[in-house]
Structure formats: structure tokens, C-alpha cells
Amino acid sequence: MHPFLLEALAAAEARFRADSRCAGMYLHGSIGRDETDAYSDIDVCAVIEDEHYQVVKDEMRDLCGRLFGPIVVWLPEGERPNYCNYAFLFEHGDELLLTDFDIISRSLFVERNQLPDRILWDRAGVLGEVAAKARPRAAVSTERVLRLVDTFWVYAYLDGKYWRRADLYKLLYVQRALFQVHVRVLNVLSREEEGSWWAGDMQRLLAKDQRRMRAYFSAATLGAVARSLAKSLGLFAADARRLCCQKDVPYPAEREAAVRRHLRAMGLPEPTRRQPGIVPTMADRSGIGNGGR
């Protein structure tokens, strides 16, 4: 993990620990499980006393800017009256870093009864009480296993008509659904749980299963994914600019530029033009061929 992220986390912990409106803080994600590497981000949550939640919520952007650094993108996710995750990109010198900072009301935290990955501090023992009474994960039932199997085959059936119609996008939609069900089945096989986020769950599977599951993806190598990303960034930017123009709002070019600088710093290739003289076949354009069967 970037050293500055740990420094900023320590500053945030000290700031909220000194604030009587906060009941405690905990970590989740890779940092909460002690699984970080050099590219990991912070996932932290502050539990706020109910009567102060809205005031703290109104302060969060300014506070995070002071604790972490100048904010480039501020993205509230899953927002509701008593919970919000703030994903934000911020500048540290010439670098662009990411943090996910959740706030949750005390009452909702107790109601959810979810075990925190790692408690940082606990003013009144609220986090510890939830951790102590959190129910152990129940074994996946036979009925649920059969439901997963049924789900897979119903979606697989849909591939028949979408193939006949040459409907690439619905085929891709089904492929995603099949993949996610398959990941859940493998999770049950290996860990007796369905998992929660396939991209993280995949890394916990056996290496042989990870290789097998790549059959669901047409871009099954890092290079292919990187080339696809390089192209899609430009396509998205062009469409987003047109939409901003249509809505008569300024396009946030500085955010695009900041993310592109970061991707270049991480070594991702720039987009390249198609070599002259190479004309894509119908299969290339549609993505449909005998292999799709």
C-alpha cells in the first residue's frame, strides 16, 4: 500500500477518535483482511451517532480534502439517509490516489449486524458488541444450490434464440450472467459460501479453476484487456463530451486527464491505430463465430 495512504488513514483515525459524534471506526476490504499489496486502496468506515449523522455527512468532502489531499473526483455511492460510501480520487504530489470512506449511523450499523473486518477503535463498545453477536455464516442449503443450477440453465437456454438472431449484446449479457452464477458455484464448492464480489472471489479460487473460468471472456489475456481499455477510454470520452454539450454543462476534462496520467504511470499502453490494409472480417465485427457455440 502507498505509504501516504497509511499516513492519511492514521490522520483520519485520530481526527474521528477525537470527535465525540463518532462511535468508532473499522476497516474492511483488503486492508481489513491484511491482504494489501503495493496497489491497494483504503476501505474505512466511521460509525456516527444518529443525531449527528447528517451534520457529519455535510462535512465529509471538506474534511477528506484536508485529511487526504486535493480532491479530483468525489463519488457518493449507495447513498441513503443513514449510510453513504464516498469513493474519491485525490492528488498527492504528482500522484493520483483512491480512498473509499463509508459513514453509517449507529442504529443502522447495529441493525445490519455485520462483522467488521478489523476494528480500529470503539468508543462505547458498540462495534465489539456487533462483532460478538454476529451470526456465523450458515452452510449453503441444498435448495440454494439447486436454485443456482436452475438459474444457470435458464440463462443458457436464452443463448439459443440470441444466437439465432445474431444478437451480440444479449449474448454478452447472458455470458456475464452465466459467469457470475458459475463463480458462485465454485465458491460453494471451495469455501461453502457464494461470495459477494466475483472479481475478488475469483482470486480465492484454485489456479486451475481461475484458468478454466477465463473461457467466458473473449479478452482472456492482460494485453488484450489493456488494448481494449485503451480504445474504450477514448470512445467513452467522446460520448461523454457530446452528452455534456447536449446538456450544456462543461465536460470535466481535468478528471479525464488525471486518470489518464495515472494509467500511463501504471504502465498501461496508449491506444494505437489499426494497421493499414487490415480489414476486419464479419466475425471480427460481430464477435460471433463457431467458437461461440
TACOR-V810082 format. One record per residue. N is the residue number from 1. PSI is psi in radians with two decimals (999 if undefined). Layout:
n psi
N PSI
N PSI
This chain:
n psi
1 2.53
2 2.29
3 -0.62
4 -0.55
5 -0.69
6 -0.66
7 -0.78
8 -0.66
9 -0.74
10 -0.69
11 -0.72
12 -0.71
13 -0.79
14 -0.72
15 -0.79
16 -0.51
17 -0.58
18 -0.06
19 1.97
20 -0.22
21 -0.24
22 2.27
23 -0.36
24 3.04
25 2.62
26 2.86
27 2.63
28 -3.10
29 -2.78
30 -0.64
31 -0.57
32 -0.45
33 0.10
34 0.76
35 0.47
36 2.74
37 -2.93
38 -0.31
39 0.12
40 2.67
41 3.05
42 2.37
43 1.87
44 2.60
45 2.37
46 2.27
47 2.08
48 2.38
49 2.38
50 -0.79
51 -0.24
52 0.01
53 -0.87
54 -0.69
55 -0.78
56 -0.72
57 -0.75
58 -0.38
59 -0.20
60 -0.77
61 -0.82
62 -0.74
63 -0.79
64 -0.59
65 -0.65
66 -0.60
67 -0.62
68 -0.86
69 3.07
70 2.17
71 2.25
72 -0.77
73 2.31
74 1.99
75 1.70
76 2.29
77 2.51
78 0.52
79 2.37
80 3.09
81 -0.46
82 0.35
83 2.56
84 2.47
85 2.20
86 1.90
87 2.15
88 2.46
89 2.36
90 2.75
91 2.38
92 1.73
93 -2.19
94 0.06
95 2.70
96 2.12
97 2.82
98 2.48
99 2.51
100 2.02
101 1.94
102 2.59
103 2.49
104 2.48
105 2.67
106 -0.76
107 -0.71
108 -0.66
109 -0.77
110 -0.71
111 -0.69
112 -0.56
113 0.78
114 2.36
115 2.12
116 2.48
117 -0.84
118 2.09
119 2.23
120 -0.84
121 2.80
122 1.67
123 -0.80
124 0.24
125 0.17
126 -0.79
127 -0.68
128 -0.65
129 -0.76
130 -0.74
131 -0.64
132 -0.59
133 -0.03
134 2.27
135 2.40
136 2.61
137 2.22
138 2.64
139 2.57
140 2.23
141 2.80
142 -0.69
143 -0.69
144 -0.69
145 -0.80
146 -0.59
147 -0.70
148 -0.78
149 -0.81
150 -0.74
151 -0.78
152 -0.85
153 -0.53
154 -0.77
155 -0.67
156 -0.62
157 -0.70
158 -0.47
159 -0.51
160 -0.95
161 -0.58
162 -0.57
163 -0.79
164 -0.59
165 -0.13
166 0.72
167 1.55
168 -0.75
169 -0.60
170 -0.53
171 -0.73
172 -0.67
173 -0.80
174 -0.68
175 -0.72
176 -0.77
177 -0.75
178 -0.75
179 -0.81
180 -0.66
181 -0.73
182 -0.73
183 -0.73
184 -0.72
185 -0.76
186 -0.63
187 -0.77
188 -0.73
189 -0.73
190 -0.50
191 0.05
192 0.62
193 2.72
194 -0.35
195 3.11
196 -0.57
197 1.98
198 -0.62
199 -0.60
200 -0.67
201 -0.64
202 -0.66
203 -0.25
204 -0.09
205 2.84
206 2.60
207 -0.67
208 -0.63
209 -0.65
210 -0.77
211 -0.74
212 -0.69
213 -0.33
214 -0.24
215 -0.37
216 -0.32
217 2.38
218 -0.59
219 1.54
220 0.22
221 2.75
222 -0.73
223 -0.74
224 -0.72
225 -0.73
226 -0.73
227 -0.69
228 -0.75
229 -0.76
230 -0.70
231 -0.75
232 -0.51
233 -0.79
234 -0.69
235 -0.78
236 -0.79
237 -0.72
238 -0.79
239 -0.71
240 -0.66
241 -0.74
242 -0.72
243 -0.75
244 -0.68
245 -0.76
246 -0.67
247 -0.02
248 0.78
249 2.59
250 2.38
251 2.26
252 1.25
253 -0.52
254 -0.50
255 -0.76
256 -0.79
257 -0.70
258 -0.75
259 -0.69
260 -0.71
261 -0.74
262 -0.78
263 -0.68
264 -0.71
265 -0.51
266 -0.05
267 0.16
268 2.44
269 2.69
270 2.74
271 2.56
272 2.65
273 2.63
274 2.38
275 2.40
276 2.54
277 -0.16
278 2.00
279 2.18
280 2.49
281 2.97
282 -0.68
283 -0.68
284 -0.74
285 -0.64
286 -0.43
287 0.17
288 2.28
289 -3.02
290 -0.54
291 -0.39
292 -0.27
293 999
